[in-house]
Amino acid sequence: MSAGKGFSRRAVMGGGAALVSAPLLARVGDPKVGRFTGLREQGVQAFKGIRYGRAARFERAVAEPAGAATKAQGFAAIAPQRGNPDEAQAEDCLFLNVWTPDAHSKARRAVMVYFHGGAYSNGTVTDPLTHGARLAAQGDVVVVTVNHRLNALGYAWLKPFGSRFADSGNLGQLDLILALEWVRDNIAAFGGDPAQVMVFGQSGGGAKIATLMAMPAAKGLFHAAATMSGQQVVASGPMNAWKRTQALFAALKLQPGDVETLRTMPLARIVEALGATDPVMGSGPVYFGPVLDMTHLPRHPFWPDAPSQSHHIPMILGNTREETRAFIDPRGAKLQGLDWSNLAMRIAPEIKIDLDVHWVVAQYRAQYPQWTPAQVFYAATTAGRSWPGQVIEADARAKAGAGATWVYQLDRTSPVDPLRGAAHTDDIPYVFGTLDAPGSMSGTDARARATRDAMVRAFTGLAKTGKPGLADWTPYALPNRATLVVDDGAFAVVSDPRRWERELWSIAPYVQPGS
């Protein structure tokens, strides 16, 4: 967004001329933090494009010291990636954005820090769905959104090349930790309380949070967490991570040991090579994500159990009922000609649990004889790909007696495109309050607004008090697995609502790309 989009313009007729008002400015001035000039946006103060760090390629970022006056009125460049080709991208991408009802050091509002989705390869917080003004205003919280290094630039495993690259494999995670340290040290000047910081994220953003919960350097930097369709059970082991680095070298036609050329080559070549086939999963693009390096990440995020350093952190975990309708188009080639004869073979490449797909289809047909092939396809691909991580994490926390955990399931079908069902990303506009933003599938009717109001209360309640702001939402515990089912403006706590599918898919291990 350009700074101009944040202007409040008013034409005043007089003397035969139209006058345009100046932008409504917002300011922060603190000698320990710096001086920032933002804009007033939708009833709150917005500060966009605040630098929190600097980094050389494949090196750990360093904090940005408080400096001269900064104009924080427009989003900065996003991380280099194959996605979002219409946005400005740059390696210099360590910037965050703040929306606050009142940039006053004594306000001490709860802080909600958002990490974007896109796995670890793509994504941005400049998406209008994740602009923080409405959440800040409606929830009376300070909202922070963070960009950081992605894909090979943030997660390539280069440690075998020597101590210079000792932090590689987790640089993107360390960027997020640096951003949280910025929040700890600076957010009071923007009206936030550094002792009340909640992290939340959708898809890859949720996975990043799950990983942070097992990283010692993140301890104490956040006090509540929420993941939306995003889990990380295991990280990439160093041997698999090395295979992926070698695949990148091969795609770039580099000699196996030529890390210096990788460090200095044009960025566009690296981005192009990200489309290489992943040597572990056997499909593309090549996966780069957190690495079990035994230094920054000394254990898998949620295997074999929930990380003890985060047991005390209250947590919301959520998924949508038909996740895969978002990235397997109901109108696309994979669904063309779908019938009972080819259903099993079309499910097979989409799932991350190794079961006999013909047997799986037979089980679904026996359990749900009224379902169509398309209904079985989306149920099976969701339950065998996108949902198991949440079950594993929620169960692990329950078994460990960790701090209270709450689970939700979004069932509300999109009124904008009913074929979409309740798909991946569809909970974002409800949580951010951005129902009418470009890309929202929520609609703006009364039921959409009721869903938004409840989700905003739930998330901001967790940020403020450590409990969701919905009194009837029962914590998740075994064996009941209480789950808040969010439907068309209605909410019900249901015990283990997808028990049959959960039990079917738990017969075999869940394999994430990092495995």
N, C-alpha and C positions, 0 to 999 in steps of 0.2 A: 504494500500500500504506500502510495506517495504521501508526503506530508499534507498535500492539498486536500486529500480526502478527509482529513480530520478537521478541516476548517468549518466554522459555522458562518454561513454567508447570508446577508440580509440586504435586499435591495430597498433603498430608501429614496422615494421620489421627492425631489425638491429642487427648485431653481433650474428645472429643465434637465437635470442630470441624475443618473442612478449611482449611488454610492455603495460600495461593498465594504462590510465591516472587516476589521482585522481578525486573525484567528484568535480564538479563546485559548490563552496559554495556561499551562500548569508548570509550576516550578518547585524544585527541591534544591535547597542550599545547605550543605553541611560540610564543614571543613574536613571531617573524617571520611566523608563519602564522595564529595564532589558537588558540582552545581549542574543541574539538569533542567532543561526547558522542554517540557512536553506539550501536549494539547488536551483540552477538555473534550471528552468523547462520550456521548450517550449518558451524560450525567455523572461521569467519573473522570478522574485524571489519568491520562495515558502517557507512558514513557516508553518509546519503542526504539530498539536498536542500541541498547546499552551494552557496551563491551564488558565482558567479565574476564577475558583472558586472551592470550596470544600464544601461538604455537608454531614451531617449524614442522615441516613434514616428518611424520613418524616419530616425533618427540613429544614428551609430556608438556602440556600447556602450563604457563605461569600466569599468576593472577595479574589483573590490570590494576595498577595503583590509582588511588584517587588523584585526579588531575584537574586540568583547566575546565572551564565551562563547556558543557556538551549539549548539542541540540539533539534531543531524543524524540523526534517527530515522525520517524518513518522506519519501517522494518529494514534491517540490514540483509545482506546477501545470505542465502541459505547454503547448506553444505553441498559440495559437489556430489552428483548422483545421476543415475540414468533416468529417474523420474522427474516430474515437474520441469519440463524443458523450457517453459515460458517464463520462469523466474530467474532472476540474477543469482548466479552461483559463484562461490569463491572459496578457496581454502581458508581464507581469513573469515571464519564464520562463527566465532565464539561470542555470540550476542544473545541477550535476553530482553524481554519486554515486561513491563509492569503496568497493571491497571489498579488503581486504588480509589476508594471513595474520598479519601482525605489524606494528602501527603503531609502528615503532621506527626512528629516523633512521639507524641503522647497518646496517639490513637490506639496503638497496640491491638490491631485486628489480627485474627487468624490469617495465615498465609497458605495459599494453595498453589503449588508449583507443578506445572504440567509438562510432561515429556511426550513428544509426538510419536505416532505410529509410523509404519513403513518398514517393519522388521528392523534390521540394523543397517539397511542399505539405502533407503529412501525416506522421504517425508520432510515436513516443515511445520512450524507453528504459525506461518503466515496465512494458512488456510482460514477463510472467513468463519468456518464452523468453530474454530478454536480461538477466536478473538475474545478477550477476557472482560470486555466492558459490562456486558449484561450479567455475567456471573458475579462480578465484583459488586454491581449495584444491587441486584436482587438478593444476593447472599450476604452482603455487608462484610466482604472479605477482600484481602489483597490477592490478586491473581498474578502469577509470574509464569511466562512460557519461555522455553529454552531451546535454542538450536545448538547442535554439537556435531563433531566429526562422525561420519558414517562409513560404511562399507570398508574397503581396504585401507582407506586413510585413517579410519578410527579403530579397526580391529584386525588388520593383517598381523600374523604372527611372524615377527622378524628376529626374535630373541636368539635363534641359532646363529645369526650373523654377528653376535657379540654384545657386550655390555651396553654399547651405545643405544641399543634397541631393547633394553631391559623392560621398559614399560609397554612395549608393543603388545598387541592382542587385546588390550583393555583401555586404549587411549580414549575411546568414545565414552566409556564409563567414567574414566578419570575426569573428562570434561564436565560430566554431570555433577560429579563430586565438587569440582571447582565452582560450578554455578551455585550449588547449595552452600558452599562456604561464602560465596558472595552474598547470598541471601542472609546467612547468619550474621555477617558483619555489616550489612548495609540496609536491610529491609526496614529497620525501625525508622529511618529517615523518610520512608515512603508510607508510614502509617501502619507497618506490619509488626507482628510480635515474633521475634526469632525463636521464642520458646514454644510457639504453636505453628509448626510448619508441617503441612501435609503434602505428600507427593501423590500425584495421580497421573495416569497415562492410559492411552488406548492402544491395543494391539502391541506393536513393538515397544511402545512407551511403557506398557504394563510389564513386558518382559524385562525391560531395563530396570524397573523398580524391583522386580523379584530378584534380579541379580545384585542390585545394590544392597538388598537385605542380607546378603552373605559376604559383603565386602567390608573388611574392618575399617577402612578409611571413611566409610559412610556412617559409621556408628555415631549417633547423637545429632546428626544433621537433619533428621526429620522425625516426627513424632506420631504420624499416622500415615496410612497408605491406602490407595485404591487402584485396582487394576481393572480395566475394561477390555475384555476379550484379549488379554495379553498375559501369557505365563512363560516362565523359564524354569523348567525342571532341572535340566542339565546344561552345562556350558560345553563348548567345544574342547575336546581333549587336545593336548599339544601335538600329538602325532597327526590327528585329523586336521588340525589347524595348519600344520606344516604342509600336508598334502594340498591344502587350498592355496597356500602361498606359492607352492610349486606350479599349480595350475595357472595362477596369475602370471608367473614368470613365463610359462609356455605360451600363454595367449599374447604376451607382449614380445615374444621371440627374444627373450633375454637369456643369457647364459645363467646357469643355476646359481652362481655365486655373485652375480653382478648387481648387488644391492645399491651401489652408488648410482647407477643409471636409473634405477627405480626411484631413488630419492630426488633426482634432479630432472627427470624427463617431463615433458609437457603434461599438464594435468589431463588434457583431453584424451590422451592415449590410455591412461589408467582407467578413466571412466568407461571408455569403449571396451576395454578388456574385462570389465566386470560382468559382461554377458557370457563369459566362458562357462562350460559345463562344470558343475560341482563334482569333484572326484569321489566324494563320499556318498552323496545321495543319488548320483547318476543322472541328474537333470540340471538345468540352468535356472537362474544365474548362479554363479559360485557364491557360496554362503560365507560371509564374514560376520562373526559375532563374538561375544565374550569368550575368553580362553581360560581354562583352568591352569593358571600360571604358578600357583602355590605362593604367590607374593601378594598381589592385589586381590586375587580371587583364590583363596586357599581351599575352597570346597565348592561342590556343585550347589547351585542356588536352592533346590528343593529335593535333592537326593543325597543320601538315603532318607533324610528327614528334613524337617523345617529348621532353618538356621537359628541356633540358640541366641545369637546376638540380637535377633529381631522378635523374639517371642513376646516381648512386652508391647509391641507396636500394634494398636488396633488396625484392622484391615477390612476393606470391602473388596470382594472379588465378584466380577460379573461377566456374563456372556449373553449373546443373543441367541434366540431359539434356532435360527437357520443361518448361521454364520456364512456358509459357503455360497449363498445366493449373491453375495456382494462381488465375489471374484470368479465365480463360474456362472456366466451370464445365462439366465433362463432362455434367452433368445439367441444364444450363441451356438457355435458349432458343436460343442460337447453335448448339448441337449437335443440337437437335431436328430430325428429318427430314433429317439430313445424308446425302447420297449423292453419287455421282459427278457427277450432273447439276448440282448447286448448289455443289459444293465450292469451285470457283475463286472464285465471287462471295463466298463466306463468308470465304475467306482474305484477299481484297483489302483490306478495311478494317483488318486487323490487322497488316499488315506495314509496314516503314519503308524498304523497298527497292523501287524502281519497276520491276518486271518484269511481263511479260505473265503473269497468273496462270494462264491456261489452258495456256500453255506450261510453266509451273512444275509444274502438276499432271501433265501428260504426262511430264515428266522423272522425277518421283517414281514414277509408275506403272511406267515402264520399268525404273527402277533397283530398285524394291522391289515386284515384282508381287504378293507375298503380303500386302501391307499393306491395311488397311481405310481407308475415307475418313477416319475419325477419327484414325488413326495419321498419315496424310499431313497432315491439318489441324494437328495439334500439332507435328509435325516442322517443317513449313514456317513456321508462325507463330513458333516459337522461333528457327529459323535465320534468318528474315527480319526479326526484331524484337529479340529479347532477347540473342542471342549475338554478333552481328557486332562490337559495340563491344569485347568482350574480345579477339577475333582482331586487330582493328586495334591495340589497345594493346600486346598481347603482341608482335606483329610489329614495331611501331614501336620498342619497347625492344630487341628483338633486332637490328634493323638499325642502331640507334645504338650498339651495343656497350655498352648500359647495364649496371648492376649486375645480378647474377643474378636471373632471373625464373623462377617456377615456376607451372605451370598445372594446375588440376584440373577434373574433370568428375564431378559426382555422378550416378550411374546407379541408385542404390539406390531401388527402388520402395517407397513407403510401405506398411508392413504394416497400418496403421490404415485406410487407404482405397486399395486397389489401383488404383481408377480415377484416382487423382490422379497416379500414376506417380512420377517424380522431379521435383518441381515447385519453382517459385520459393519461396524461404524455407525449403525443407526441410533445408538445410545448417546453419541457425542452431542447433538444439538439439544437433547433434553438436559444434559448435565451443564452445558455452557449457556443454555437459554437462547441459543441461536437458531430458533425454529425457522426463521425466514431467511437465513443466510443462503447464498448460492451453494448448491450441493446438498442442502438438507433434504432428507426424505421423510421428515416428520409430519409435514403439514402444519397448519397454524390454527386448527379448529379448537373447540373447547376441550376436547379430550387430549389433544396434543399439549395444550397449555396446562391441563391438570397433571399430565405425566411430567412435564418440565418442572412444575412447581414442587412435586414430590421428590424428584431426583435432585433438584437443587437443595432442598431441605435436607435430604439424606446425606449428600456429600459435604455440604457446609457444616452440618451438625457434627460429622465425624471430625472435621478440621477444628471446630471450636471446642468440642467437649469430649472427643474420643468415642462418641456413640453417634450413629446415624440419627438424623432429625426426624425419624419416623418411629413413634413410640411402640408400634405393634410389630416391628421387625425383630424377630427372634434371632439370637446369635446361632451360628452354625455349630453343631456338635454331633458326635456319633452316638447312636446309629441313626438318628432322625434326619440329619442333613437338612435342617430348615432352610428354605429358599424363598425369597421374595419374588413372586411371579408378577411381572409388570405387564399388564395387558392394555386394552384400549381405554385408558383412563381409570382402570381398576387395579387394585393391588391386593394380593392374597399371599399369606405365608403358607407354603405347602411343604410337607415332609417328602424329601427325596422325589421330586416331581418326574424325573426321568430314570427311575430306578431300573426299569427293564433294560434300557439302552446302556446305562452305566455298568450293569453287571455283565452284559454281553461283551462290551468292548474291553472290560478289565481282564478278560481271559488271557490276553497276550500283552507284552510290554508296549508302552508308548515310546516311539522313537522320534525325537526332535532333530532338526537339521544339525544341531551342535553335537549330537551323539557321535 
